[in-house]
Each structure stands twice: as structure tokens, then as C-alpha cells.
Amino acid sequence: MATSKNKSRRRFKPSHIYSIISTALVLFVAGILFLILLHGSKMSDYLKENISFTLILKDDVNDDSAKKLLAELSTQPFVKSADYISKAQAQDIYIEEFGDDYRDMLEGNPLFSSIDIKMNANYTQPDSVMAIQNKLQTNPAVQEFYYESKLVELANNNFKTINIIIIILSLLLGFVAFTLIDSTIRLAMYSQRFLLRSMQLVGATNSFIRKPFLIKGLLNGFISGIIAVALLISLLNVMLNILPDLKALQDFNLTISLFAGIIFLGIFFTIASSYLVVNKYLRMHLDELY
């Protein structure tokens, strides 16, 4: 009798270890996809907020008036940052970038003073930029509002398409993840089907029978989630060492929320699957258990 129990335990423990490992690997793959979605959105915002919009000022606008306009712009909700470039600064920048010192040929400075604007990501939609352009060009000090319209369209359309694809893949992976976890738990609990029926035959209620399996599912899901998070942290550290620029896209709160979500998914999937599997065996006729 003791030998039979020992054999049962040896079969039981490896099956649940395999269940934990399989669930952790599924959650790890799901976490990678969520990390891509998270960093893709951050990268999209980062690129949008680094698009330059140039407000070219009229030639008769002096430095004091330009700085007053700069102060007004800095208070606007669509402005992330704004920098004033005087005519003299524009001249120095031109000579440094193009290596063409035109001062020997021209008496004056033909360049205009300007204000370089970086917008918040939410305001870089083409229609929003157009509305801002129309508003700013009504200012008597402004001669022209210049920006690369194609770059704005690409920054919005390409990342929007990528985000939609990743969201669809995430939903599909969520379905696949639940299916795989459910199958793994079914296999793990297969050897316990006669124990369930024995408990039922001696008068135990269904809720009493389900309770230990649900607790076991909760524990297994939590452990699987922790393993998946540990793997994700290791992967993230490796990627940050290879690509240090990714640090600029890091959002600590969102990343912690993602890790908590992975653990929650592990617990939810294992509990839900354990509940369904136990109910299945409890409803089966004795002949169907063989």
C-alpha cells in the first residue's frame, strides 16, 4: 500500500512540474509579445516627439518679440519643447553644417530667425498638426510654419498598423495560451480522475472536491507567472545591454504593471482550467473514466 502511494506521488509531482514549466513558457512568450507592444508604443511616441516643426519668423521681428512668442508657445498643451534660433545662430548653424561661408559674398544675413518646436505625441496627428499650423500662421510675427508632412504621416500610419497587428497576435496568443495551459493541466490531472470519483462516492460535495485542486492551480499559476517574469527580466536586461538606447523607452510603472499582469494571467488560466477539468471528471460516468 505504501509502495502504491509512493508511485502515485512520483507520477503526480513530475506531471505538475511539467505543468508549471509549460505554463511558464507560454506566459513567457505572451510576455515577449506584450513587451514588444509596450515598447512599440513608446517608440512611436518617442519618434513623434522628435519630429521638428519650424516656425519661421518675419525678418522684422526682433529678439524681444521672438522670445515673447517663445514664452507664449511654451505654455501651449501641444508643445513638448520649443527653442528660439536667432538670425546669428541660424547663420552659424548653416556654415557649420554646409561648410559654406557666404559672408564674403553677401553683406547681410539672408537667414531668418525661427522657433523649433517639438510636439507632444498626441498632437502629431496630421489633422491636429494642420489645425495648429492654421492657428500659428495667424500670428503677425510668423512668416511660415514648416514641417515634413510625409514624415508625420509615416510616423502615424506605420506604427498604427504595427500596433493593430501586435494586438491581433496578442489576442490569438491569448487563446492559444489558454488552450495549451488547459491541455497541460488536463494531462496533469488525468491520473487523479479516479481519486475525484472516489471522493464523490464517499459523499464529498463538488465544492469540497474542487477546493484543493483550485488551490493547487492558484499556486502553480503563481509559480509559473514568477518564472515567466524572471525570464522576461533576464531578456530585458540582455536587450538593454545590447541596445542601450532602449533605456530611453523604459517606463518603470508600465513594465511593473505588465509583470503583474503576466502573473495574474498565469493564476487566472490555471484556476479556470482546473475548475473546468475537475467539473468535467465529476460529471463523467464511471465507464468514461477508463
C-alpha positions in Angstrom: 0.0 0.0 0.0 2.8 2.4 0.9 4.6 1.5 -2.3 1.5 2.3 -4.3 1.2 5.7 -2.7 4.9 6.5 -3.4 4.4 5.6 -7.0 1.3 7.8 -7.2 3.2 10.7 -5.7 6.1 10.2 -8.1 3.7 10.3 -11.0 1.8 13.3 -9.5 4.8 15.5 -8.8 6.5 15.4 -12.2 3.2 16.0 -14.0 2.6 19.2 -12.1 6.3 20.2 -12.6 5.8 19.8 -16.3 2.5 21.8 -16.0 4.3 24.6 -14.2 7.2 24.7 -16.8 4.8 24.5 -19.8 2.6 27.3 -18.4 5.6 29.5 -17.6 6.9 29.1 -21.2 3.6 30.1 -22.6 3.4 33.1 -20.3 7.0 34.0 -21.3 6.1 34.0 -25.0 3.0 36.1 -24.3 5.1 38.5 -22.2 7.5 39.0 -25.1 4.7 40.0 -27.3 3.3 42.4 -24.7 6.8 43.9 -24.2 7.0 44.5 -28.0 3.6 46.2 -27.9 4.6 48.3 -24.9 8.0 49.3 -26.3 6.5 49.8 -29.8 4.0 52.3 -28.5 6.8 54.1 -26.5 9.0 54.1 -29.6 6.2 55.5 -31.7 5.7 58.3 -29.1 9.4 58.9 -28.9 9.7 59.3 -32.7 6.7 61.5 -32.9 8.0 63.8 -30.2 11.3 64.2 -32.0 9.8 65.5 -35.3 10.8 69.1 -35.8 8.3 71.7 -36.6 9.8 75.1 -37.5 8.1 78.4 -37.0 9.9 80.8 -39.4 9.6 84.4 -38.2 9.4 87.5 -40.3 12.6 89.4 -41.0 11.5 92.5 -39.0 10.8 90.5 -35.8 13.4 91.4 -33.1 14.7 89.2 -30.4 12.5 90.5 -27.6 9.3 89.9 -29.7 10.6 86.4 -30.7 11.3 85.5 -27.1 7.9 86.7 -26.0 6.3 84.4 -28.7 8.5 81.6 -27.4 7.2 82.1 -23.9 3.6 82.0 -25.1 4.3 78.8 -27.1 5.8 77.1 -24.1 2.5 77.3 -22.2 0.6 75.6 -25.0 -0.5 72.0 -24.3 0.7 70.7 -27.7 4.3 71.9 -27.1 6.7 69.5 -25.6 9.7 71.8 -26.1 10.5 75.0 -28.0 13.8 76.6 -28.8 14.5 80.1 -30.3 17.1 80.3 -33.0 18.2 83.9 -33.8 19.4 85.0 -37.2 23.0 84.9 -36.0 22.6 81.4 -34.6 21.0 80.3 -37.9 24.0 81.7 -39.8 26.4 79.8 -37.6 24.5 76.6 -37.9 24.3 76.9 -41.7 28.1 77.5 -42.0 28.9 74.6 -39.7 26.6 72.1 -41.4 27.2 73.0 -45.0 30.8 74.4 -44.8 29.7 77.3 -47.0 30.8 80.7 -45.6 28.7 83.1 -47.7 29.6 86.2 -45.7 32.4 87.2 -48.1 29.8 87.3 -50.9 26.8 88.8 -49.1 26.7 91.9 -47.0 23.8 91.0 -44.8 22.4 87.8 -43.2 19.7 86.3 -45.5 18.6 83.8 -43.0 15.5 84.2 -40.8 15.1 83.7 -37.1 12.9 80.8 -36.1 11.4 78.7 -33.3 11.9 74.9 -33.4 9.0 73.1 -31.8 8.7 69.5 -30.6 5.1 68.5 -30.1 3.6 66.0 -27.6 2.8 62.7 -29.3 -0.9 63.1 -29.0 -0.8 66.3 -31.2 1.2 64.9 -34.0 -1.8 63.5 -35.9 -2.0 65.1 -39.4 -5.3 66.8 -38.7 -4.1 68.2 -35.3 -0.9 69.5 -36.9 -2.9 71.2 -39.6 -5.1 72.9 -37.0 -2.1 74.1 -35.1 -0.5 75.3 -38.3 -3.6 77.4 -39.2 -3.7 78.8 -35.7 0.0 79.8 -35.6 0.1 81.3 -39.0 -2.5 83.9 -37.9 0.2 85.4 -35.6 1.6 88.6 -37.3 5.2 87.6 -36.4 5.0 84.3 -38.2 6.0 84.0 -41.8 5.8 80.2 -42.3 5.1 77.0 -40.4 7.3 74.3 -41.9 7.4 70.6 -41.3 7.9 67.3 -43.2 4.3 66.2 -43.8 5.4 62.8 -45.2 7.3 62.1 -42.0 4.3 62.9 -39.9 2.1 60.5 -42.0 4.7 57.7 -41.8 5.1 58.1 -38.1 1.4 57.7 -37.6 0.3 55.2 -40.2 3.2 52.7 -39.9 3.1 52.4 -36.1 -0.7 52.3 -36.1 -0.6 49.3 -38.5 2.1 47.6 -36.4 0.1 48.1 -33.2 -3.0 46.6 -34.8 -1.0 43.6 -35.9 0.5 43.1 -32.5 -2.9 43.4 -30.8 -4.4 40.8 -33.1 -1.4 38.5 -32.4 -1.8 39.1 -28.7 -5.5 38.0 -28.8 -4.6 34.9 -30.8 -1.8 34.1 -28.5 -4.1 34.5 -25.5 -6.4 31.9 -27.0 -3.5 29.6 -27.8 -2.1 30.1 -24.3 -5.3 29.2 -22.6 -5.7 26.1 -24.9 -2.1 24.9 -24.2 -2.4 25.6 -20.4 -5.7 23.8 -20.4 -4.3 20.8 -22.2 -1.3 20.7 -19.9 -3.5 20.7 -16.8 -5.8 18.1 -18.2 -2.8 15.8 -18.7 -1.5 16.6 -15.2 -4.9 15.8 -13.6 -5.7 12.7 -15.7 -4.0 10.5 -13.1 -6.3 12.0 -10.5 -9.6 11.2 -12.1 -10.3 8.1 -10.0 -9.4 10.0 -6.8 -12.1 12.6 -7.8 -14.7 9.9 -8.3 -13.7 8.1 -5.1 -14.2 11.3 -3.1 -17.6 11.8 -4.8 -18.7 8.3 -4.0 -18.0 8.7 -0.3 -20.2 11.8 -0.2 -17.9 14.7 -0.6 -19.6 17.8 -2.2 -18.3 19.1 -5.5 -17.1 22.3 -3.9 -15.1 20.4 -1.3 -13.6 18.2 -4.1 -12.7 21.2 -6.3 -11.1 23.3 -3.5 -7.7 21.6 -3.2 -7.3 21.5 -7.0 -8.2 25.1 -7.3 -5.7 26.0 -4.6 -3.1 23.8 -6.4 -4.0 25.6 -9.6 -3.5 29.0 -8.0 -0.1 28.0 -6.6 1.0 26.5 -9.9 -0.2 29.6 -11.8 1.6 31.9 -9.4 4.9 30.0 -9.6 4.6 29.9 -13.5 4.0 33.6 -13.5 7.0 34.3 -11.3 9.2 32.1 -13.6 7.9 33.8 -16.7 8.6 37.3 -15.2 12.1 36.2 -14.2 12.8 35.1 -17.8 11.3 38.4 -19.1 13.5 40.4 -16.8 16.6 38.5 -17.9 15.7 39.0 -21.5 15.0 42.7 -21.0 18.4 43.1 -19.3 20.2 41.4 -22.2 18.4 43.6 -24.7 19.3 46.7 -22.7 22.9 45.7 -22.7 22.9 45.1 -26.4 20.8 48.2 -27.3 21.4 50.8 -24.6 19.1 53.3 -26.4 16.2 51.2 -25.3 16.6 52.7 -21.8 15.0 55.9 -23.2 11.9 53.9 -23.9 11.6 52.3 -20.4 8.6 53.1 -18.3 9.0 51.5 -14.9 5.4 51.7 -13.9 4.1 50.2 -17.1 6.7 47.4 -17.0 5.8 46.5 -13.4 2.1 46.5 -14.4 2.9 44.2 -17.3 4.8 41.8 -15.0 1.8 41.8 -12.5 -0.5 41.1 -15.5 1.6 38.1 -16.5 1.4 36.7 -13.0 -2.4 37.4 -12.9 -2.9 35.6 -16.3 -1.0 32.6 -15.0 -3.2 32.4 -11.9 -6.4 33.0 -13.9 -5.7 30.5 -16.6 -4.6 27.7 -14.2 -7.6 28.3 -11.9 -10.1 28.5 -14.8 -8.7 25.4 -16.4 -8.5 23.4 -13.1 -12.2 24.3 -12.5 -13.3 23.1 -15.9 -11.2 19.9 -15.8 -12.5 18.9 -12.3 -16.1 19.6 -13.3 -15.6 17.5 -16.4 -14.4 14.5 -14.4 -17.1 15.0 -11.8 -19.8 14.8 -14.5 -18.4 11.8 -16.2 -19.9 8.3 -15.8 -17.7 5.7 -14.3 -17.3 3.8 -17.6 -16.0 7.0 -19.3 -13.1 7.3 -16.8 -11.4 4.2 -18.2 
